[in-house]
Amino acid sequence: MIDQPTIFALSSGHGRAGVAVIRISGPKAGEVLERMAGGRPGPRVAMLRAVRDPQSGEVLDGGLVLWFPAPKSETGEDMAELQVHGGRAVIAGVLAAIGRIEGCRLAEPGEFARRAFENGKLDLTGVEGLADLIEAETAAQRRQALRQAGGALA
């Protein structure tokens, strides 16, 4: 799957927030961390880093950086996560900077889940449960979606 593009997206909600989570998945995820955050932290260890534009070197924000090497990630691919401040300018700047790295592009809706499915990290009922969990509006819906995402119906 080396020929697949590296995808990235705002994983947290849109609009202003205290924290924005930006996820990156694919063969260039580690390169994104190296170019924008001064390297990869240890696997599944959060490190506070300056997040920089890889072209200009300008600091875009400071935030937590995480590294999830394949195959032990949600998608089964190399993954990275940037937890930055949730202001619109910060989010836009970080997303634009990642998008300027060759081989990286914005993810299509559901593409992270599709890659997890293709790499055996989720089965079809897990994918459906995840979608239901995102849409859940009541406690009962949340509980049912968690059971389904966890494999109760597999």
PyMOL commands that set and color helices and strands:
alter all, ss='L'
color gray80, all
select helices_A, chain A and resi 29-37+88-99+111-118+124-135+139-149
alter helices_A, ss='H'
color red, helices_A
select strands_A, chain A and resi 6-10+17-25+47-52+59-68+79-86+104-106
alter strands_A, ss='S'
color yellow, strands_A
deselect
rebuild
show_as cartoon
